[in-house]
C-alpha cells in the first residue's frame, strides 16, 4: 500500500539522527507496552503483515509525529477492535467487560519457551522451479499493492539482477488475512544510479529481498 510510511529514498524530511541514546525504550510505558504485546494471546487472524498494514493505515500526520511504540499501541488497538477481541470502551478503561469467544486460556509460564520454539514459520516447500536464477536480469513491477507490500516505491519499475535465491516464503501482500500463498524469494541488487539519477557514475548497489510476483524478466 502506498502511504506516508514508505519513506525510502525520499527527500525533504531532514537528516537522520544517528546520535540517539542506545537504550531500547525512551520511557517506561514503552517497555510495558512491548511486554504486553509479546505476552497477550492473539486472535487467529493476526499476523505480522496485518500488523504492518494496520500501522501503515495510521493518519499521515500521526505517523510522522507519534513515537514508534505509540504507533504500535494504535495499530494493536485497531486490530483488537476489528477482530472483536476488545471494544473501544474496554481499551479506554483497561478493563475487560466480557470473555472473548473462542480465545484460549493464558499460557502457563513454564510452557512459554517451548511455544516460542514452535512459533509460525513463513517458509514453505516449493513445488516448481523458480522463474529466475542467480545472474538473471529482472525488472520490478511498477504497480503497488492495496495491502502491505515489501516492494518500496523507490524500487518500482527498475532494472536489477538476481543475486541469491532464498526458497519459498509466504507473500506479505496477501498474508494479512491468512496463510498464503507462498512464492520464491530472491535478493535483487540495483545500481544506485538506477534508483536515483543523481548517483550516476557510482558503483554502489542496493540489495532488496523481493518476491517473484514483484519481478519480470528484463
N, C-alpha and C positions, 0 to 999 in steps of 0.2 A: 504494500500500500504506500502511495506517495504521501508524505507528510513532513512535518517540521522535524521529526526525529532523524531523518536521513540527511545528516549534515556533512557527510564525507565529501571533500573536495570543494565545499562552498566557501565563499569569501564574505567578509563583512561582519563577522561575529567576534572580532578581536583576537588577540593572542591567547594561546592555551596556557593556563597557569600550571607550570611544571614544578612549582615550589610548595605545593600543599603539604601539610604535615602527613607523615606516613601512617597515622592511625586509621584503622578501617572505618571508624564511626566518628562523626562530628559531635554527636550528642547521645546521651544515654537512651533516649527514646528510639534512636535508630537501631541500636543493638537489641533493644527489646522487640522491636518490630521484626528484625531479622530472625530472632529466635522463635517468635510466634509463627511466622511464615514457614519456617523449616519444620515446625512441630505439629501444626494442625493437620487434621485429616482432610484431604481434598475430595471434592466430588469427582466422580469418574470422568466427567467431561473435561477436566482441567489438563492442560499440557503446557510445556514451556512456550510453545508457539502461540497458544491462546493468550498466555500472559503477555508476551511481547506485543501481540496485536492490541490488547487492551491498553497497554502503555502508549502505543502509537496513536490511539484514538483520543488521547488527552488533548484538550484545547491547546493550540499552539502557544498562547501567552502563558498558560500554566506550565506547559512542558519546559519552556525556556527559563522560567523563574523558580519552579519548585526544585528542591534538592532531590537527589537520586532516590533516597528511601521514602521521601514524600510521594514520589511517583509510584513507588512500589505500593504504598498504602492505598492510593487512589485506584490503582489497577486491581489489586486483590479485593478491595471492597466492591468494585464493579462486578468482578467475576462471581463473588459470593452472592450478590443480589440477583444477578442474571441466572444463576444456577438454582435459585430458590433455597439456598442454604442459609440465608440470613436476610433480614429486612433492613431497610434504611434506619428504622427506629431501633432495632437491636444493635446495629453498629454504632449509632449515636449514643446509646445508653451503656453499651458494653455488657449488656445482659441478654441472655437467650430467653425468648418468650415461649419456645416450643421445641420439641425434639425435631431433628432433621430426618425425614423419611428415608430409609434405606442406608443411612450412614453407619458404618461400623463403629464399634466402641473404640476409645483411645487405646493405642498400643502400649502394653506394659514396657517399662524402660529396658528390661533385660532382653527384649526382642528387637530393639532398635538397630543394633549392629548388624544382625542377620538380615533385617529388612533392607538396610542401606546397600548391602552387597547384592541384593536381588532386585534393585531398582530397575525401572524400564530401560531397555536398550533400544537404540534407534537404528542399528544396522540390521540388514536383512540379507537373506540369500538371494543372489542374482540368478535368475533363470534364463538369461540370454547373454549374448556377447554385448559388451558396452559399445556404444556408437563411435567412441573416439579412443585413441591410443596416444601415448607419450610422443610429443613432437608434432601432432596434428595441429594445423591452423584452424582456429574457430572464430566465430563472431557471436557476441552476445545478442540476445533479442532486444528490441527497442522498447517493448511494452512493459508495463509494470504488473502489479497484482492487486486484486481487490482486498486481499488479506495481508498477512505478514509475508515478507519475502526476504531472502538473503542476497538478492541481486541489487546492489546500490545504484542509485540514479547515475552517478558519475561514470559507471562502467557499462551502461547500456548502449547497444549499437556500436561496440568497439571490438577491434580485432586483437586476438591474443593467441597463445599457444598452450596446449596441454602439457603440463609438467609432471603430473602424477595422477594415478587412479586410486581412489580410496575405497572401492567396493560400493555396495548398495546401501543407501540410507533413506530414512523417511523424509519426504519432501515437506519443508516447513510451510509452504504456501497453502497446502491442503490439510495440514495436520491440526489445524485449530479445532476441528470438530471430531477428530478421531485418529485412529492408527492407519495412516496410509494416504496415498500409495508410496512406494519406495522407488528411488531412481539411482542410477550411477552418479557418483560424486567425484569431482576432479579438482585438482589445483590448477588454476589457469593463470599464466603470467601475462602482464601487459607492460609495454614500454610506457614510461610516464608521459612521453610526448603524444602517445595515442590517446591518453586520457585528458591531458591538459596541454594545449598548443604552446603555451609559454615555456614548456620544458623541452622544446625542440633541440636536438643535438645531444641530449643527455642519455646515458646508458642505463640509468636506474630503472628498476622494474617494480611493479606492484603485483603481489600474489593474492589471489582470491580463491576460496573454496566455493565452487559453483556446481549446481545440479544440472543434469543432462538437458532438461527441458528449457534451461536458460540459454542453451548453446545451439548454434547452427554451424555447418561446415563452411569454412571461408574459401 
